[in-house]
């Protein structure tokens, strides 16, 4: 009886599922989505504050909207960015952070993050 109890205890321990490993890409994708959404909101805010810049900024904002769609579900926010200087600083930060994230991302996510970094770098030239 003791042997049967011990065997059932060992069997019960073996049937427990191992804890799932956390996918590091989840956090990287979430952070990239937050950066791109912040940029998209900032473009909208700058255009609202300075309508004369709409023709120049709308194509860049459209790129950010595509990036948000590629990363996941957008969560619109409110931006306090209203100047080109602040928008440029935000793009510079995004380029750097996307590039850093690409270095640690999986093979499937790294190209997207590198592309986002390149896009923000190109936007700096356009701004």
Secondary structure, 3 states (H helix, E strand, C coil): CHHHHHHHHHHHHHCCCCCCCCCHHHHHHHHHHHHHHHHHHHHHHHHHHCHHHHHHHHHHHHHHHHHHHHHCCCCCCCCCCCCHHHHHHHHHHHHHHHHHHHHHCCHHHHHHHHHHHHHHHHHHHHC
